[in-house]
């Protein structure tokens, strides 16, 4: 378990460095109409930038996302300097409208 933990910490450090170098790449890919975004794209980017296998990059990405999700579920705010932040926000309920019958409220 200790060996796996140290590998995970190393992958997170490599991921953090890759994200720092490629923050503008995420914005470009997100807005591109080529469809070259999502988990597969992030795994490819992480593997190539960090010099790790795609399987290791996939494990690191899944671990990162699970960690973020767990923290947000526990009411914490997760912030990546220069990248973005994640937090849970309570919103008031709103009335929906049936698009086929706009007078009908849902």
Secondary structure by P-SEA (a helix, b strand, c coil): caaaaaaaaaaaaaaaaaaaacaaaaaaaaacccccccaaaaaaaaaaaacccaaaaaaaaaaaaaaaaaaaaabbbbbccccbbbbbbbbcbbbbbccccccccc
